[in-house]
Amino acid sequence: MRSFENIAKLIRHKRMSHPKAYSQSDLSKMLGYKNGQFISNVERSLCSIPLKMLAKVSIILDIPKEELKQTVLKDYENTVAYYLENAEALKSSES
């Protein structure tokens, strides 16, 4: 199972505490999406920000690039750990 918990918390916190207090819809549209559902999905840990959008998110929400990078890497590390720890169970469920 992919992990998106850290990016979800960061985006929600930065969006809500930003001086411009962007709505989910506002932020989604600024990133080129048609409605707020994309940011809603990110904030509910259903998906992450696409890599090609990270720089834009960093600029819009004033997130230091290193903080954003470490957050994405932490989620990736959690994902890898999950799959390594559950390799046998995942293998048997695919059969």
Beta strands, then each sheet from edge to edge (+ up, - down):
end
